[in-house]
Amino acid sequence: MKQFFDAFVKGDFLTKISFFILGFSNILKGQIIKGLLFLFTEIAYFYYMFSVGFSAIKKLRYLGTVEQSWVFDESKGIDILQPGDNSMLILLYGVFAIFITLAFVFILKSSVVQAYELEKDIKKGRKPLSFMKEISEYTDSKLHTTLLFLPILGVVVLTVLPLVFMILIAFTNFDRNHQPPGNLFTWIGIENFKEMLSSGSVLGETFFPVLGWTLVWAVLATALNYILGMLLAMLINKKGIKIKGFYRTIFILSIAIPQFVSLLVMRNILDDDGPLNVLLQKAGIVAQYVPFLTDATLARITVLVINLWIGIPYTMLITTGILMNIPEDLYESAKIDGATPVTQFFRITLPYVFFVTAPYLITQFIGNINNFNIIYFLTRGGPATLDYYQAGKTDLLVTWLYKLTVNSKDYSYAATIGILVFIISAVFSLLAYRRTSSYKNEEEFS
């Protein structure tokens, strides 16, 4: 950025003209092809903006004013569908125009900086690089730039732009009653957030219980998988245990099978009329079916238990390698000092493993907050309840968001939940990671 301002203050006349006519300095100083490319980019940008872009940005203010409607045509004697505005397309095109403008600003900065560098090279007596020479640099010294261009472009177009679009939807009233082009939606500010966070509203009375269960689920699912996975790895790695590879393979099978297949099978097994209930009744263990998935408390316990079956092998694999690298001298010294196995675990094993896996643990916690698969495929968020709006007793925020989008078409509410989930996840991740020993004392690990 400093070079950009230096170019305006210290640059010659041709460099300063490049602020307004891209590539002008390059063309007159020998870099004709490069200068023409910059100039063509500027012409293409202004052509797009004057033909489409400025209009698209201007329409962002109201997101459309003309609704699609049927109008009687007297000459034909029939009703004709009169085209109207489409709020969703207006918002999308407006966001796209803003992104195009940001890209042009980046190109403008690059053009001015390169014009200024070219000016300094000429003053030092250096010959301007030819276009082919510069192209060859992007396959040699600047190869990293070439390789990163397409991935970055893909991230911006396929991730950042839709993300911005989704965020803006949260500040509109885009729902089942405002479906463009027949019914336009418009800006309503932070009303969705007020309603979502208000304890007296229907949404608020759903959001806070679902948020509470989401956090309880994330804590228990993460902690149980982590601790039990570590204990399983310690048990398999214990001296004297034979055919360790066989035991690891058995537990890894749950990873090898696609998760959604396993969950759907477990859903059928645990159904009220499923094989497990039939077996328990025939064995005389229970008189009636056990509501594994239809009782709120039991359903929550069930998803936690099934999650152990799916999640423990991951922790086992990660901690196995770490346990094998803990120096045996530490355990030998602890035994000499009279430390019990429990003391060794809490004083040596757990701190050592936690130091290495703390970032993984944080990632798992955030992943469980957004764990769509196990909840939706196993319980569909049920059992259903009239106490919540479009949510069941085992729904997480992410599955509730999905239901709001698919079932009731409350897109603005879903977008609002998405933003709140992101804020919760981002704040927790940053605060937790900055307090881990692996972040503060990375150099102490050995």
Number of C-alpha atoms within 10 A of each C-alpha: 9 7 17 19 13 13 22 18 10 12 21 15 10 19 27 19 17 26 20 12 19 27 31 25 27 27 19 11 17 16 19 17 15 19 24 16 14 23 20 13 17 19 14 11 18 15 12 14 18 10 11 14 22 15 15 22 20 12 18 18 13 14 23 21 14 16 17 17 15 12 11 13 11 8 6 8 8 11 12 12 12 12 13 17 19 21 27 20 15 21 23 19 20 24 21 20 21 16 16 16 16 12 13 16 12 11 16 22 19 17 26 30 24 20 31 25 16 22 21 14 14 12 10 9 8 11 12 15 13 14 14 10 10 13 12 13 12 14 13 12 9 13 12 11 12 13 12 11 10 11 11 12 12 12 11 14 14 11 12 14 16 15 16 13 18 19 16 18 23 25 20 23 22 26 21 15 13 18 16 20 19 17 19 24 23 20 17 12 13 13 14 21 19 13 17 22 17 15 14 10 13 14 20 19 18 21 23 16 16 22 17 13 18 20 18 13 22 21 16 14 23 26 15 17 25 26 15 17 23 24 18 21 24 18 12 19 18 11 8 8 10 11 9 13 10 11 12 18 13 10 18 17 12 17 16 9 10 10 15 14 11 17 22 16 13 16 18 14 16 22 20 18 13 14 13 18 22 19 13 15 15 11 10 10 10 13 11 12 17 19 17 22 24 18 16 18 14 14 22 23 16 18 20 20 15 16 19 18 13 19 21 26 26 17 23 24 17 18 23 20 13 16 17 12 12 15 11 10 9 12 18 12 11 17 14 8 9 11 15 10 12 10 13 16 16 11 14 16 19 14 13 18 19 18 16 18 19 18 19 14 18 19 16 22 23 22 14 22 25 19 19 19 15 21 23 21 18 25 26 22 24 20 18 19 12 8 12 17 17 19 26 22 23 29 27 29 29 22 21 25 22 21 20 22 18 12 11 12 18 20 23 24 25 26 25 23 22 19 17 16 17 14 12 12 18 13 10 15 16 11 10 14 17 13 11 18 18 18 14 11 10 12 9 8 10 8
